[in-house]
């Protein structure tokens, strides 16, 4: 949330907005009553706009946004209920207070059901009028604040999405940011765990200090200790100079240990001591070094299951598992799926120098209905495939991979091969060149495997070198 101090967010407080003069429209056909209402409003420092018909009210509301509309039900031209329904159907519309005569209370109740906030029965006192007005203005102010707050949260620290599942993640980050307590992020592959770790760092008082990330699954176990703690010259063959590890580089900042459950058990013991004391000894060295780091960890596995299986130390788990954050899978994020798909479409189209005009409703429905086992990374790969394989325009159902076009969004088994393109005479009557069918099958397999080309080659029963060669040819404009 740009412009809101992290210490305010951490307490869960909303930002205070500078209030502008209230915009009030009075719809009353009796001049004396209209003047009386205007006098009441002027006591509050509000200069209202006065109109005497339903048509004039609709015209005024079309030209200007109002906070509150005081609406007489009995108008000379249009029934006040019709005006109410028109105003209530507008995005971020005004709060409407209905004014009615004593004998029309049933009509007032009907107006409340149609969306009016409150009603005043003639005759009423100035006190009753002003209390109702103030309540309506406060309601409108809070509604506007909530809408603004929701919009800001949609772009929270690089995340895109305002679903309830993500709002829960944002709230935990807000609360945890100011603390030094260790954060333990879990979630399926491709859900944005590293982005979450970066958000914790960016929202914390350590934001100006380094954010150092180490992938515990990507570095050979023989080198992991050196990568974290560093080494001195001559510590092992090839150590031709001193090496500063991630722990030292992260001093004052945040050390992110990704895929923590894949760390070698022997190194877990040393990590536990580091977490407990803040001290470590470089490989081959004797001098103990002390640093100030904030630990953030992540895994796509069930950490407790890893503890029970003996692959992850229980004492280390409880030392690290202080503030848990569970990243929701894409299938649980509702409308966020379409927002992400459209954002990826725009960004990738710009990279590829193509022009796309968004998603058709049919394509959007299929994208929203699919389970996305590879989560955001898979969605990104699919949208890249769509951009690369098509010239531009609106993304239609036919442009999507066959896996998504299976109605209902059922997920194929992990080991299954990509669905073949429709045969001639099927749903797609277009005759596609053979090399294009092959290209689609290969790109779809890569997308299904989250960009893992060797795995895609295995499923397609071809060698990885074949895929690399063909993609190189396609990039050069050849038919492979």
Backbone torsions as a table, in degrees:
resi	resn	phi	psi	omega
1	UNK	NA	100.6	-174.7
2	UNK	-61.7	137.2	174.2
3	UNK	85.4	-3.3	180.0
4	UNK	-108.2	119.4	-177.6
5	UNK	-58.2	143.3	-177.1
6	UNK	-63.9	-31.3	-179.2
7	UNK	-69.1	-27.7	175.1
8	UNK	-72.2	-44.5	179.6
9	UNK	-62.1	-37.8	-177.2
10	UNK	-64.2	-28.2	177.9
11	UNK	-85.8	-3.4	178.4
12	UNK	78.8	17.5	-178.4
13	UNK	-88.0	150.5	175.8
14	UNK	-89.1	149.2	178.8
15	UNK	-68.7	148.8	177.7
16	UNK	-91.7	129.3	-179.3
17	UNK	-102.0	144.6	174.4
18	UNK	-71.8	127.0	-176.5
19	UNK	-81.4	135.5	174.3
20	UNK	-100.6	161.3	179.4
21	UNK	-55.6	137.7	-178.5
22	UNK	-67.3	144.6	178.7
23	UNK	-107.2	112.8	-173.7
24	UNK	-123.9	132.9	175.8
25	UNK	-111.7	127.3	178.0
26	UNK	-108.0	121.4	179.8
27	UNK	-110.6	99.4	-175.7
28	UNK	-149.5	126.3	-176.0
29	UNK	-88.2	-9.9	177.3
30	UNK	-93.7	114.7	-174.3
31	UNK	-57.4	-38.9	-177.8
32	UNK	-65.4	-42.9	179.2
33	UNK	-67.5	-39.5	178.5
34	UNK	-60.3	-41.5	178.9
35	UNK	-66.6	-36.3	178.6
36	UNK	-64.8	-45.3	179.3
37	UNK	-63.2	-38.7	179.2
38	UNK	-63.3	-38.2	178.5
39	UNK	-65.2	-41.8	176.6
40	UNK	-58.4	-44.8	-176.9
41	UNK	-67.3	-37.1	-179.1
42	UNK	-65.1	-26.4	174.7
43	UNK	-63.0	-26.6	179.5
44	UNK	-92.0	5.3	-178.9
45	UNK	78.8	21.8	-177.6
46	UNK	-112.8	128.2	173.9
47	UNK	-102.3	105.5	-174.7
48	UNK	-82.9	166.5	168.6
49	UNK	-101.4	132.1	-177.0
50	UNK	-108.4	130.2	172.7
51	UNK	-132.8	157.0	-172.8
52	UNK	-118.6	14.4	179.5
53	UNK	-152.2	162.6	178.3
54	UNK	-65.8	-40.4	179.9
55	UNK	-62.9	-42.2	179.4
56	UNK	-66.1	-34.4	178.4
57	UNK	-64.6	-45.9	-179.9
58	UNK	-64.7	-38.2	178.9
59	UNK	-66.2	-42.0	179.7
60	UNK	-65.4	-41.2	-179.3
61	UNK	-68.6	-25.3	177.9
62	UNK	-74.7	-27.2	-177.7
63	UNK	-90.3	-23.8	-172.4
64	UNK	-146.3	144.2	177.3
65	UNK	-87.8	127.6	-179.9
66	UNK	-110.6	148.5	174.8
67	UNK	-79.6	-44.3	-177.1
68	UNK	-135.8	140.3	173.1
69	UNK	-120.4	123.1	173.3
70	UNK	-94.1	111.0	-166.8
71	UNK	-118.6	115.9	172.9
72	UNK	-75.7	134.1	-177.5
73	UNK	-71.6	-40.3	-175.7
74	UNK	-90.6	94.6	-179.5
75	UNK	-109.8	157.0	-174.2
76	UNK	-71.8	-22.4	-173.6
77	UNK	-117.2	-46.4	-175.7
78	UNK	-124.9	139.9	174.8
79	UNK	-60.6	135.0	-178.2
80	UNK	-57.9	-29.9	178.1
81	UNK	-63.4	-35.4	178.1
82	UNK	-66.6	-40.0	176.4
83	UNK	-63.2	-42.9	179.2
84	UNK	-58.9	-47.2	-178.7
85	UNK	-63.0	-36.5	178.8
86	UNK	-67.4	-43.8	-179.8
87	UNK	-68.9	-37.7	-178.1
88	UNK	-69.7	-21.4	-179.3
89	UNK	-85.5	2.6	-177.5
90	UNK	-93.1	144.5	178.5
91	UNK	-63.2	129.4	-179.2
92	UNK	53.8	43.0	-177.6
93	UNK	-70.3	172.5	-177.1
94	UNK	-75.4	163.5	170.1
95	UNK	-84.0	128.0	-173.4
96	UNK	-108.1	127.8	171.9
97	UNK	-109.3	123.1	-177.5
98	UNK	-91.5	136.9	176.5
99	UNK	-113.2	129.0	-175.5
100	UNK	-143.2	160.5	177.7
101	UNK	-78.9	164.6	-175.4
102	UNK	-57.6	-36.2	-177.0
103	UNK	-81.9	5.0	-175.3
104	UNK	-119.0	32.4	-178.0
105	UNK	-63.5	-37.7	177.7
106	UNK	-59.8	-36.9	177.7
107	UNK	-67.2	-36.7	178.3
108	UNK	-65.1	-40.7	177.0
109	UNK	-61.8	-41.1	177.0
110	UNK	-62.2	-37.0	178.1
111	UNK	-65.7	-37.7	177.5
112	UNK	-62.3	-41.1	177.7
113	UNK	-64.8	-28.0	-179.6
114	UNK	-83.7	-2.3	175.3
115	UNK	121.9	-0.4	177.3
116	UNK	-66.7	147.4	-178.8
117	UNK	-79.7	-41.1	-177.9
118	UNK	-159.9	173.0	176.9
119	UNK	-139.7	152.1	176.8
120	UNK	-118.4	132.3	179.9
121	UNK	-102.2	121.7	178.2
122	UNK	-67.5	141.4	-8.5
123	UNK	-83.8	152.5	179.0
124	UNK	-135.7	159.1	-177.8
125	UNK	-84.0	164.7	177.7
126	UNK	-65.5	-33.3	178.6
127	UNK	-63.6	-45.4	178.6
128	UNK	-62.0	-40.9	179.3
129	UNK	-61.1	-47.9	-174.2
130	UNK	-72.4	-35.5	176.9
131	UNK	-63.1	-44.7	178.6
132	UNK	-63.4	-41.8	179.5
133	UNK	-63.1	-46.6	-178.5
134	UNK	-62.6	-40.2	177.9
135	UNK	-63.3	-39.6	179.9
136	UNK	-66.9	-41.0	178.8
137	UNK	-65.5	-38.9	178.7
138	UNK	-66.2	-40.7	177.7
139	UNK	-60.5	-44.5	-178.9
140	UNK	-65.9	-38.3	179.2
141	UNK	-63.9	-44.2	-180.0
142	UNK	-66.1	-39.4	178.8
143	UNK	-63.2	-40.8	178.1
144	UNK	-65.9	-39.4	-179.8
145	UNK	-65.7	-42.9	178.7
146	UNK	-62.4	-40.9	-179.7
147	UNK	-65.3	-42.7	177.9
148	UNK	-64.1	-43.1	179.4
149	UNK	-61.5	-41.5	179.7
150	UNK	-64.6	-41.6	179.6
151	UNK	-62.5	-41.0	-178.8
152	UNK	-66.9	-37.2	-179.1
153	UNK	-69.0	-19.9	-178.9
154	UNK	-68.0	-22.9	177.9
155	UNK	-115.1	35.5	-172.1
156	UNK	-70.1	112.1	172.8
157	UNK	49.8	40.2	178.1
158	UNK	91.5	-12.7	176.0
159	UNK	-75.8	151.1	170.9
160	UNK	-121.8	120.1	179.8
161	UNK	144.9	139.1	-179.6
162	UNK	-126.4	20.5	179.1
163	UNK	-65.2	160.4	179.7
164	UNK	-59.1	-37.4	-179.6
165	UNK	-61.6	-40.4	-179.6
166	UNK	-77.7	-32.0	176.2
167	UNK	-59.8	-36.7	177.6
168	UNK	-63.7	-40.2	177.3
169	UNK	-63.6	-44.8	-179.4
170	UNK	-59.9	-40.8	-178.8
171	UNK	-64.1	-40.4	178.8
172	UNK	-65.4	-42.1	178.4
173	UNK	-60.7	-44.6	177.6
174	UNK	-55.4	-46.2	-176.4
175	UNK	-70.8	-36.5	-174.7
176	UNK	-83.9	-19.0	-168.7
177	UNK	-58.7	-44.4	-173.7
178	UNK	-76.6	-11.2	-177.9
179	UNK	-88.9	164.7	172.8
180	UNK	-97.0	-2.0	-176.5
181	UNK	-58.7	144.4	-178.9
182	UNK	-69.8	136.5	178.2
183	UNK	-105.8	133.4	-179.1
184	UNK	-119.2	110.8	-174.9
185	UNK	-101.2	128.3	175.3
186	UNK	-120.4	162.5	179.1
187	UNK	153.5	159.3	179.9
188	UNK	-63.7	161.5	177.1
189	UNK	-60.7	134.2	176.6
190	UNK	87.3	12.5	-178.6
191	UNK	-92.8	-5.5	176.7
192	UNK	98.2	35.8	-177.6
193	UNK	-66.9	-40.5	179.3
194	UNK	-67.1	-37.0	176.7
195	UNK	-63.0	-36.2	176.5
196	UNK	-64.3	-43.8	178.8
197	UNK	-61.5	-41.6	178.5
198	UNK	-64.5	-36.1	178.8
199	UNK	-65.2	-41.7	176.9
200	UNK	-57.9	-43.2	179.7
201	UNK	-67.2	-45.5	-176.5
202	UNK	-64.7	-31.2	-179.0
203	UNK	-88.0	-4.2	-175.1
204	UNK	-93.8	166.1	175.2
205	UNK	-64.8	-10.3	-179.2
206	UNK	-90.6	9.8	-171.4
207	UNK	-58.2	-28.0	-178.7
208	UNK	-84.7	-6.9	-179.9
209	UNK	-98.5	173.8	-172.7
210	UNK	-68.7	147.7	167.7
211	UNK	-113.4	109.6	-175.9
212	UNK	-111.3	123.8	-178.2
213	UNK	-110.5	135.6	175.7
214	UNK	-127.5	127.5	176.1
215	UNK	-94.8	109.2	-174.9
216	UNK	-70.4	-14.7	180.0
217	UNK	-95.2	-16.0	-173.5
218	UNK	-95.3	-17.9	-176.4
219	UNK	-103.9	131.1	177.9
220	UNK	-53.5	142.0	-175.0
221	UNK	-60.4	-28.8	179.6
222	UNK	-68.2	-22.7	-178.2
223	UNK	-103.7	-11.4	-173.3
224	UNK	-62.5	-42.8	-178.5
225	UNK	-61.0	-40.7	178.5
226	UNK	-66.5	-37.6	-179.9
227	UNK	-64.6	-36.2	-178.2
228	UNK	-83.6	-49.0	-172.2
229	UNK	-101.8	-10.5	-177.9
230	UNK	80.9	176.9	177.5
231	UNK	-148.6	164.0	177.3
232	UNK	-101.8	161.3	179.9
233	UNK	-58.2	130.8	177.8
234	UNK	85.1	5.7	-178.5
235	UNK	-63.3	-31.7	178.3
236	UNK	-158.6	170.3	-179.7
237	UNK	-58.9	126.3	-179.5
238	UNK	98.0	-10.3	178.1
239	UNK	-83.1	79.6	-172.7
240	UNK	-84.8	-6.9	178.1
241	UNK	-157.0	168.1	176.5
242	UNK	-66.1	145.5	179.6
243	UNK	-128.8	125.7	179.2
244	UNK	-86.7	121.4	-177.2
245	UNK	-82.0	176.7	-177.7
246	UNK	-62.1	-35.1	-178.9
247	UNK	-60.3	-43.2	179.7
248	UNK	-71.2	-40.4	-178.8
249	UNK	-66.6	-27.0	-177.7
250	UNK	-86.8	3.9	-176.4
251	UNK	-52.9	126.4	-178.4
252	UNK	85.8	-10.7	-176.7
253	UNK	-120.2	-138.0	-174.1
254	UNK	-124.6	133.7	174.7
255	UNK	-108.3	116.3	-178.5
256	UNK	-102.4	117.1	178.9
257	UNK	-104.5	97.4	-178.5
258	UNK	-82.8	148.1	-177.9
259	UNK	52.1	49.5	-174.7
260	UNK	-60.8	-30.2	-177.7
261	UNK	-71.1	-10.8	177.6
262	UNK	-93.0	4.5	179.9
263	UNK	-70.3	141.9	179.1
264	UNK	-59.3	134.9	-177.7
265	UNK	-54.9	-37.1	-180.0
266	UNK	-64.3	-37.0	179.7
267	UNK	-75.0	-26.1	178.3
268	UNK	-58.4	-36.0	179.2
269	UNK	-62.3	-44.2	179.6
270	UNK	-69.6	-35.0	178.2
271	UNK	-65.8	-39.6	179.1
272	UNK	-58.0	-45.4	179.1
273	UNK	-63.3	-38.9	179.3
274	UNK	-63.6	-44.5	-179.5
275	UNK	-64.2	-39.4	-176.8
276	UNK	-71.9	-40.1	-171.6
277	UNK	-109.2	-19.9	-175.0
278	UNK	75.2	13.0	-179.7
279	UNK	-119.9	155.5	178.7
280	UNK	-156.3	165.1	176.0
281	UNK	-124.0	124.6	178.6
282	UNK	-59.5	153.3	178.4
283	UNK	-59.5	127.4	-179.9
284	UNK	81.4	-2.2	-178.2
285	UNK	-101.6	174.7	179.0
286	UNK	-126.1	-19.4	-178.5
287	UNK	-80.5	128.5	177.2
288	UNK	-81.1	131.5	179.6
289	UNK	-112.8	145.3	-179.8
290	UNK	-120.6	135.0	179.8
291	UNK	-135.6	163.2	176.5
292	UNK	-114.1	104.1	179.5
293	UNK	-130.8	153.4	172.8
294	UNK	-104.0	126.9	-176.9
295	UNK	-92.2	132.4	169.5
296	UNK	-129.6	128.4	-177.8
297	UNK	-120.8	159.9	177.8
298	UNK	-150.8	152.5	175.2
299	UNK	-157.1	149.9	173.8
300	UNK	-98.9	8.3	178.5
301	UNK	-103.1	170.2	173.3
302	UNK	-84.2	107.4	-173.2
303	UNK	-63.0	-36.1	179.0
304	UNK	-66.2	-36.8	176.6
305	UNK	-64.6	-36.7	177.1
306	UNK	-67.1	-36.6	176.4
307	UNK	-64.6	-46.7	-179.0
308	UNK	-63.3	-32.0	179.9
309	UNK	-81.1	-4.8	178.1
310	UNK	82.5	11.6	-178.4
311	UNK	-93.6	-13.4	-179.4
312	UNK	-136.3	131.2	-175.7
313	UNK	-63.3	133.3	-179.3
314	UNK	-66.8	-42.5	-179.0
315	UNK	-65.9	-34.7	176.2
316	UNK	-68.3	-39.8	178.3
317	UNK	-57.6	-49.7	-177.3
318	UNK	-70.5	-26.0	176.1
319	UNK	-71.4	-35.8	-177.2
320	UNK	-89.8	-31.0	-173.4
321	UNK	-84.1	68.7	-177.8
322	UNK	-96.7	-54.8	177.0
323	UNK	-116.5	101.6	-178.8
324	UNK	-83.0	140.0	171.8
325	UNK	-129.4	121.6	179.1
326	UNK	-104.2	112.5	-179.5
327	UNK	-76.1	124.8	-176.6
328	UNK	-71.5	142.8	173.7
329	UNK	-67.2	157.6	-175.5
330	UNK	-59.9	-34.2	-177.9
331	UNK	-64.5	-14.0	-179.7
332	UNK	-104.0	13.2	-173.7
333	UNK	-109.6	11.8	170.7
334	UNK	54.3	-125.6	-175.0
335	UNK	-66.6	-14.0	177.8
336	UNK	-59.9	-29.6	-176.9
337	UNK	-60.5	-47.6	-179.2
338	UNK	-66.2	-40.8	178.6
339	UNK	-59.3	-44.0	179.8
340	UNK	-65.6	-42.7	-179.7
341	UNK	-60.5	-44.4	-179.4
342	UNK	-67.6	-37.5	178.3
343	UNK	-66.2	-43.2	177.5
344	UNK	-64.1	-40.5	179.7
345	UNK	-58.4	-48.4	-178.8
346	UNK	-63.5	-44.9	-176.1
347	UNK	-67.6	-44.1	-177.1
348	UNK	-71.4	-37.1	176.8
349	UNK	-60.9	-39.4	177.7
350	UNK	-64.8	-39.7	177.9
351	UNK	-62.6	-40.2	-175.8
352	UNK	-87.1	-3.2	-180.0
353	UNK	70.6	32.9	180.0
354	UNK	-117.7	163.7	-178.8
355	UNK	-118.0	113.7	175.6
356	UNK	-117.0	148.4	-173.3
357	UNK	-112.3	30.3	177.0
358	UNK	94.4	-170.6	-176.1
359	UNK	-102.4	140.1	169.1
360	UNK	-69.9	161.2	-179.2
361	UNK	-62.5	-37.4	179.9
362	UNK	-64.9	-43.3	179.4
363	UNK	-65.8	-40.7	179.7
364	UNK	-63.4	-38.9	179.4
365	UNK	-65.2	-40.7	179.2
366	UNK	-66.6	-41.1	179.3
367	UNK	-64.2	-40.3	-179.9
368	UNK	-70.8	-29.9	-176.0
369	UNK	-82.8	-18.8	-175.7
370	UNK	-72.7	151.7	-175.6
371	UNK	-78.1	-25.1	179.9
372	UNK	51.8	67.4	178.6
373	UNK	-62.7	-26.7	176.7
374	UNK	-90.7	2.3	175.2
375	UNK	58.8	-142.7	-171.1
376	UNK	-63.6	-36.4	180.0
377	UNK	-63.3	-40.3	178.8
378	UNK	-67.5	-41.7	177.9
379	UNK	-60.2	-42.1	178.6
380	UNK	-62.4	-42.4	179.7
381	UNK	-65.8	-39.5	178.5
382	UNK	-63.6	-44.0	-179.9
383	UNK	-66.5	-33.4	175.4
384	UNK	-65.0	-41.2	178.1
385	UNK	-60.8	-42.2	178.8
386	UNK	-61.0	-44.8	-177.8
387	UNK	-67.3	-44.4	-175.9
388	UNK	-66.7	-38.2	-172.2
389	UNK	-89.9	-2.9	-176.4
390	UNK	-132.0	151.9	-174.0
391	UNK	-75.0	-26.0	-177.8
392	UNK	144.5	-163.6	-178.6
393	UNK	86.2	-160.3	178.4
394	UNK	-78.1	134.4	178.4
395	UNK	-74.2	117.7	-178.9
396	UNK	-101.9	171.5	178.7
397	UNK	-58.1	-39.4	-177.6
398	UNK	-65.0	-22.8	-179.8
399	UNK	-79.2	-17.2	-177.3
400	UNK	-77.4	153.4	177.5
401	UNK	-60.3	151.4	-178.5
402	UNK	-55.0	-32.7	-178.3
403	UNK	-59.6	-36.4	-179.5
404	UNK	-79.5	-23.4	-177.2
405	UNK	-81.1	-2.5	172.5
406	UNK	-76.4	109.5	-173.1
407	UNK	-54.9	140.2	179.5
408	UNK	97.4	-13.1	174.5
409	UNK	70.0	25.3	-179.6
410	UNK	-64.2	138.5	-178.8
411	UNK	-88.8	132.8	179.9
412	UNK	-75.6	153.0	176.0
413	UNK	-58.2	148.7	-173.4
414	UNK	-59.3	-31.8	-174.7
415	UNK	-93.3	2.5	-176.6
416	UNK	-77.0	157.6	178.2
417	UNK	-85.7	155.2	179.0
418	UNK	-58.4	145.5	178.9
419	UNK	-65.5	138.2	-179.5
420	UNK	-70.4	158.0	175.8
421	UNK	-66.5	151.4	-178.5
422	UNK	-56.6	139.1	178.8
423	UNK	-75.7	156.8	177.3
424	UNK	-56.4	137.5	-179.7
425	UNK	92.7	-6.1	178.7
426	UNK	-86.8	-147.7	-177.0
427	UNK	-65.0	-39.0	179.0
428	UNK	-96.2	112.7	-177.7
429	UNK	-82.3	-12.7	-176.4
430	UNK	-67.3	135.4	175.4
431	UNK	-88.2	121.2	-175.4
432	UNK	-107.5	135.3	176.8
433	UNK	-56.3	147.1	-174.9
434	UNK	-58.8	-39.5	-178.7
435	UNK	-65.6	-29.9	177.4
436	UNK	-70.0	-38.4	177.4
437	UNK	-62.9	-42.9	178.6
438	UNK	-63.5	-41.0	179.9
439	UNK	-63.8	-44.2	178.6
440	UNK	-61.8	-42.1	-178.9
441	UNK	-63.5	-41.9	-179.1
442	UNK	-68.7	-46.7	-179.5
443	UNK	-64.4	-35.8	177.6
444	UNK	-66.6	-40.8	178.7
445	UNK	-63.8	-40.0	178.3
446	UNK	-64.0	-41.6	178.6
447	UNK	-63.7	-41.7	179.4
448	UNK	-64.0	-28.4	-177.7
449	UNK	-98.6	18.5	177.3
450	UNK	56.4	37.9	177.3
451	UNK	84.1	3.0	-178.8
452	UNK	-83.2	98.3	-174.4
453	UNK	-67.3	-43.0	177.0
454	UNK	-58.6	-39.5	178.4
455	UNK	-67.3	-41.3	177.7
456	UNK	-61.8	-41.1	178.6
457	UNK	-62.7	-38.7	179.0
458	UNK	-63.1	-42.5	179.5
459	UNK	-67.9	-35.4	-180.0
460	UNK	-81.7	-8.2	-179.7
461	UNK	61.8	42.3	173.1
462	UNK	-132.9	171.5	-179.2
463	UNK	-85.8	149.8	177.1
464	UNK	-57.7	-33.9	-179.7
465	UNK	-62.7	-30.9	177.6
466	UNK	-64.1	-42.7	179.4
467	UNK	-65.3	-46.1	-179.8
468	UNK	-60.0	-42.0	-178.9
469	UNK	-64.7	-45.0	-178.1
470	UNK	-67.1	-40.1	179.0
471	UNK	-65.0	-35.6	177.3
472	UNK	-64.7	-40.0	178.9
473	UNK	-66.8	-42.9	179.2
474	UNK	-63.2	-38.9	179.0
475	UNK	-63.5	-29.7	179.0
476	UNK	-85.0	1.2	179.5
477	UNK	86.5	10.3	178.9
478	UNK	-92.7	167.8	-177.0
479	UNK	-92.8	7.9	175.0
480	UNK	72.3	NA	NA
